[in-house]
Amino acid sequence: MNVSSIVVQARNEFIDGLVEEFKECDFCDYHFHDASIGKIIVTVEGEGIEQEMDNVRKIEAMKHIISAEMMMAYSEDELDREREALGKSDIVPDVLKNDAIRAEDITYNGDLKKKL
């Protein structure tokens, strides 16, 4: 199962009517809108990316829609593959497992303040 959030752009004067259409349609779920900037947030679901994109195309084809952009996506299969890969990997660096190394002797490279 895939779920993606879609930011829909339309002219302000059409937002209220579009929100009502989204609330009643069967291919997406309405979540939020801001008529002052002409944006509506909906989500689409699908068994795969093809089904999700079909739903995005339906949104794009609606009257008064300027654009419908996929912003965030969740893929259950992709998440499962990543969890499996993490389970098989050793994510703790060897230097952190070595009790003979003092913490003061470990170089931390994430701090840019001292490098600039």
N, C-alpha and C positions, 0 to 999 in steps of 0.2 A: 504494500500500500504506500502510495506517495501522497503527500499533502504539501501544497504550496500556497504562499500568500501572494495576492495580486493587488497592486496599487492601480486603481482605475482613475483616469483623469477625464473630467468633463467640464463643460462650462457651468458656472455656479447656478444659473437659472434652471438647469436640468437635473441637478443633484437629487432633489426630493423625489422626483418621479422615478429616477433610476434606482434609488434606494428601495422604493416600493417594488420595483421589478425584481431586484436582487433578492428581496425577502421572500418572494413567491416563486422564484425559479428553482429548477431541480438540478442544475449543473454547478452551482456554487453556493457558498454560505456567506451571508452578509455579516460584518462585524462592527464597522465604524465608518463614519463619514465626517467631513468638515466642508460644509458648503462654501465657507468663505474662501477656501483655496481650491475648491472643485475636485476634491479627492475622496475616493471611497475605497475601503479595504474589504476584500473578500478572500475566501480561500476556495481552492479547488482540490478535489481528490481524484485519484485514479489508481488502477492496478499497476500502471506503468506510466512513463513519461508521455507516451503517445496519447493516452486517455486524458491526462492533464492538459496537454497542449490543445487537444480538441475542445476542451472546456474554455481555455483561454481564447481560442479563435471564436467561440460563440459569444464571449463577452465583447471582443473587438468588433464583432459584426452588429452589435446592438446599436440602435439609433442613439445619437448624441455622444457616443464614446469617442474621445480623442485618442486615448491610448490605454492599454492594459499591460502592465509590466510585472513579470514574475520577480519578486524580491527575495523571498526565502523559500527554501524547499527542504522537505524531510522525506527521506527514502528509507523505509523499513529494511529493505534488503541491503542497502548500502551500510546502514548502521550495524546490522548483524555481521556483515563481512568485516567491518572495522573492529568490532568487539572481538571477533574471532582472531583477527590478526594481533590485537593487543594481548589477548590471552596467550598466544604462542610466543610473544616476544619478551625479552628481558628488558624492561624499560628503565631499570635502575642502573646507572653507569657503574662500571667496575670500581672507579675511584671512591665511590660512596660506600662500597661494600668492604673496603680494605680498612680494617681497624688499626693498621700500623700508620696510616696517614692521619695527621692532625688536621682538624677543621681549619685552623689558621693557614695551613699550607695549600688549601684547595683554592684555585683561581676561579673566581666567579666572573663570567664574561657577559652577564646581563646588565651591568651597570655602565651606562655610557657617560655619566658625569665625569668620571676620572679619565676618560679616553679622549675627550674633546678639548 
